[in-house]
Amino acid sequence: MVPDDETGTGPEPGDGEADAARATGASGARGSGADGGNLLTAKQAPAPSRHRVGPRQFLHEVNVEMRKVAWPTRAETVNYSTVVLVTLVLLTAMIFGLDIAFQHAANFLFNP
């Protein structure tokens, strides 16, 4: 395994040593456990660069990221839309019914 500070990618999944470190909350640096767990703090990830890219580079990066999106199929979209519309109709009917019920209750109480 390559040390974390050389690649900046962190431990690889399935690495027994890294899994043990994650489970105990320990960083890659180990201290002596007998004297109270003298562990060094983990290095913080470097801050993202603050420079701005041009519009052309930005649009290119957006296009690259959009290709990675798992778009729903037409059937999934129709299914999700149907669920949303049915839920909308049911909740609208429920709120309408409660509004009418409260209106009748208020009229009964305040108009003898």
C-alpha positions as CSV (number, residue, x, y, z in Angstrom):
1,M,0.0,0.0,0.0
2,V,1.2,3.5,-0.8
3,P,1.2,5.9,2.2
4,D,-1.6,8.4,2.4
5,D,0.6,11.5,2.1
6,E,2.2,10.5,-1.2
7,T,-1.0,10.1,-3.3
8,G,-3.5,12.1,-1.4
9,T,-6.2,9.4,-2.1
10,G,-6.3,7.8,1.3
11,P,-6.3,4.1,2.2
12,E,-7.7,1.7,-0.3
13,P,-11.0,-0.2,0.5
14,G,-10.4,-3.7,1.8
15,D,-7.0,-2.8,3.3
16,G,-7.0,-4.5,6.7
17,E,-4.7,-2.0,8.3
18,A,-6.8,0.9,7.0
19,D,-10.1,-0.8,8.0
20,A,-8.7,-1.3,11.6
21,A,-7.6,2.3,11.7
22,R,-11.0,3.6,10.6
23,A,-12.8,1.3,13.1
24,T,-10.8,2.7,16.0
25,G,-10.7,6.3,14.8
26,A,-6.9,6.1,14.6
27,S,-4.9,7.9,12.0
28,G,-2.1,6.3,10.0
29,A,0.4,7.3,12.7
30,R,0.5,4.9,15.6
31,G,1.5,5.7,19.2
32,S,2.1,3.3,22.0
33,G,-1.2,2.0,23.3
34,A,0.2,1.3,26.8
35,D,0.7,4.9,27.8
36,G,-2.9,6.0,27.1
37,G,-3.1,5.8,23.3
38,N,-0.6,8.5,22.3
39,L,-1.9,8.9,18.7
40,L,-0.9,11.7,16.4
41,T,-3.7,13.8,14.8
42,A,-4.6,13.0,11.2
43,K,-3.5,15.5,8.5
44,Q,-6.2,17.7,7.1
45,A,-7.0,17.5,3.5
46,P,-5.6,20.4,1.5
47,A,-8.1,23.2,0.8
48,P,-9.5,23.2,-2.7
49,S,-7.8,25.7,-5.1
50,R,-9.4,29.1,-5.1
51,H,-8.6,30.0,-8.7
52,R,-11.4,30.6,-11.1
53,V,-11.6,28.8,-14.5
54,G,-12.9,30.4,-17.7
55,P,-16.4,29.9,-19.1
56,R,-15.2,27.4,-21.7
57,Q,-13.3,25.2,-19.1
58,F,-16.3,25.4,-16.7
59,L,-18.7,24.2,-19.4
60,H,-16.4,21.4,-20.3
61,E,-16.2,20.3,-16.7
62,V,-20.0,20.5,-16.4
63,N,-20.3,18.3,-19.5
64,V,-17.9,15.8,-18.1
65,E,-19.8,15.6,-14.8
66,M,-23.2,15.3,-16.5
67,R,-22.0,12.3,-18.4
68,K,-21.4,10.6,-15.0
69,V,-25.0,11.1,-13.9
70,A,-27.1,7.9,-13.7
71,W,-30.2,9.3,-15.6
72,P,-33.5,7.5,-14.9
73,T,-35.2,5.6,-17.7
74,R,-38.4,6.8,-19.3
75,A,-40.4,4.1,-17.4
76,E,-38.8,5.2,-14.0
77,T,-39.6,8.9,-14.8
78,V,-43.2,8.0,-15.6
79,N,-43.5,5.9,-12.5
80,Y,-42.0,8.6,-10.2
81,S,-44.2,11.3,-11.8
82,T,-47.3,9.2,-11.3
83,V,-46.5,8.7,-7.6
84,V,-46.0,12.4,-7.2
85,L,-49.2,13.4,-8.9
86,V,-51.3,10.8,-7.0
87,T,-49.8,12.0,-3.7
88,L,-50.5,15.6,-4.6
89,V,-54.1,14.8,-5.4
90,L,-54.6,12.8,-2.2
91,L,-53.0,15.5,0.0
92,T,-55.0,18.2,-1.7
93,A,-58.2,16.3,-1.1
94,M,-57.3,15.7,2.5
95,I,-56.5,19.4,3.2
96,F,-59.7,20.4,1.4
97,G,-61.7,18.0,3.5
98,L,-60.1,19.3,6.7
99,D,-60.7,22.9,5.7
100,I,-64.4,22.2,5.1
101,A,-64.7,20.3,8.4
102,F,-63.1,23.1,10.4
103,Q,-65.2,25.7,8.6
104,H,-68.4,23.8,9.6
105,A,-67.1,23.4,13.2
106,A,-66.3,27.1,13.5
107,N,-69.7,28.1,12.1
108,F,-71.4,25.7,14.6
109,L,-69.4,27.2,17.5
110,F,-69.6,30.9,16.6
111,N,-73.0,31.2,14.8
112,P,-75.7,29.9,17.2
